[in-house]
Every structure is written in structure tokens, then in C-alpha cells.
Amino acid sequence: MNTIGKNIRQLRQKNSWSQGEVAKRLNISIPAFSKIETGITDINISRLAQIASLFDVSTMDIISKEGENPQSLNFEEINKLKEKLSQREEEIIKLQKKVIDLYEEIREK
């Protein structure tokens, strides 16, 4: 069973719903839902969003591994990306200054 299927099963059991009840709410067959839970069938993004909505959780809660905190992972990743962006902006400013200097040098000649 994959992480997504395992998380979906845990959410279903937490709500004390049978596979049949969840399948009916998702408007799919019981075997189709069973295949999602066992990881036999991969689900698309719209189905993932539908399942997340049904259980009133985020899609990140469904796809994250047990023990992971999706919000803290996102926070760390966002901070790393902000740092990279800041470095790139500094590089761009330096390059812009070089372009201006070169343009001025060409104009003088």
C-alpha cells in the first residue's frame, strides 16, 4: 500500500466509514475505491482534491508521509527559495550595473 492509499484508509477509518460509504460519496464503485486505498490505482489531482474535500483535509495531508508536517516542510522550503531569490536579485542588480557601465563606456567613444 502506498502513502496516499494508507492515508486515505486512515481518514476513512477515523470517520468510521465503510469503503462503500466513501465510494458512494465519491460517486465511484467500491472496487474502484478499494484500488485507490491499496495503491493499485493512481489517482489524478481532481480525484485527490475531491477526497481531501470529503474528509475536510488538505491534499498535502493526504500525500505526506506519516510523521511529516506538511506545513513545516513548506515553511522550510519557502525560506530556502526566498534566500535563493534574494541571491538571484543581487546578481541581477550587479549585472544591470555592468550593463549601464558598458553602455556609458560605449557612448563615450
C-alpha positions as CSV (number, residue, x, y, z in Angstrom):
1,M,0.0,0.0,0.0
2,N,1.4,3.4,-0.9
3,T,1.4,6.5,1.3
4,I,-1.6,8.1,-0.3
5,G,-3.7,5.0,-0.1
6,K,-2.7,4.4,3.5
7,N,-3.6,8.0,4.5
8,I,-7.0,7.7,2.8
9,R,-7.7,4.5,4.6
10,Q,-6.8,6.1,7.9
11,L,-9.1,9.0,7.2
12,R,-11.9,6.7,6.3
13,Q,-11.4,4.6,9.4
14,K,-11.2,7.7,11.6
15,N,-14.6,8.7,10.3
16,S,-15.9,5.1,10.8
17,W,-17.0,4.9,7.2
18,S,-17.0,1.8,5.1
19,Q,-15.4,1.6,1.7
20,G,-18.9,1.5,0.3
21,E,-19.9,4.7,2.0
22,V,-16.9,6.6,0.7
23,A,-17.3,5.2,-2.8
24,K,-20.9,6.3,-2.8
25,R,-19.9,9.8,-1.7
26,L,-17.2,9.9,-4.4
27,N,-19.7,8.5,-7.0
28,I,-17.3,5.6,-7.8
29,S,-17.6,1.9,-7.4
30,I,-16.5,0.1,-4.3
31,P,-13.8,-1.8,-6.2
32,A,-12.5,1.4,-7.7
33,F,-12.2,3.0,-4.2
34,S,-10.6,-0.2,-2.9
35,K,-7.9,0.1,-5.6
36,I,-7.2,3.7,-4.6
37,E,-6.8,2.7,-1.0
38,T,-4.5,-0.2,-1.8
39,G,-2.4,1.8,-4.3
40,I,-3.3,-0.3,-7.3
41,T,-4.8,2.7,-9.0
42,D,-3.1,6.1,-9.0
43,I,-5.5,9.0,-8.6
44,N,-5.5,12.2,-10.5
45,I,-5.4,15.7,-9.0
46,S,-9.1,16.3,-9.3
47,R,-9.9,13.0,-7.5
48,L,-7.3,13.8,-4.8
49,A,-9.0,17.2,-4.3
50,Q,-12.4,15.5,-4.1
51,I,-11.2,13.1,-1.5
52,A,-9.5,15.8,0.5
53,S,-12.7,17.8,0.5
54,L,-14.7,14.8,1.5
55,F,-12.5,14.3,4.6
56,D,-12.1,18.0,5.2
57,V,-8.3,17.9,5.0
58,S,-5.7,19.4,2.6
59,T,-4.3,17.5,-0.3
60,M,-0.9,17.8,1.4
61,D,-2.3,15.9,4.4
62,I,-3.2,13.0,2.1
63,I,0.1,12.9,0.1
64,S,2.5,13.4,3.0
65,K,4.2,10.6,4.8
66,E,3.3,9.7,8.3
67,G,5.1,11.9,10.8
68,E,5.8,14.6,8.2
69,N,4.3,18.0,8.9
70,P,3.5,19.4,5.5
71,Q,3.2,23.0,6.8
72,S,6.7,22.9,8.4
73,L,8.1,21.3,5.2
74,N,6.6,24.1,3.1
75,F,7.9,26.7,5.5
76,E,11.4,25.4,5.3
77,E,11.2,25.1,1.5
78,I,9.8,28.6,1.2
79,N,12.6,30.1,3.3
80,K,15.2,28.3,1.1
81,L,13.5,29.6,-2.0
82,K,13.4,33.1,-0.6
83,E,17.1,33.0,0.1
84,K,17.8,31.8,-3.5
85,L,15.6,34.5,-4.9
86,S,17.4,37.2,-2.8
87,Q,20.7,35.9,-4.2
88,R,19.5,36.0,-7.7
89,E,18.1,39.5,-7.3
90,E,21.6,40.7,-6.1
91,E,23.2,39.1,-9.1
92,I,20.7,40.8,-11.4
93,I,21.4,44.2,-9.8
94,K,25.2,43.7,-10.3
95,L,24.7,42.7,-13.9
96,Q,22.4,45.7,-14.5
97,K,25.2,47.9,-13.2
98,K,27.7,46.3,-15.5
99,V,25.4,46.8,-18.5
100,I,24.9,50.5,-17.6
101,D,28.7,51.0,-17.2
102,L,29.4,49.3,-20.5
103,Y,26.7,51.4,-22.2
104,E,28.2,54.6,-20.8
105,E,31.7,53.4,-22.0
106,I,30.4,52.8,-25.5
107,R,28.6,56.2,-25.6
108,E,31.9,58.0,-24.6
109,K,33.8,56.5,-27.6
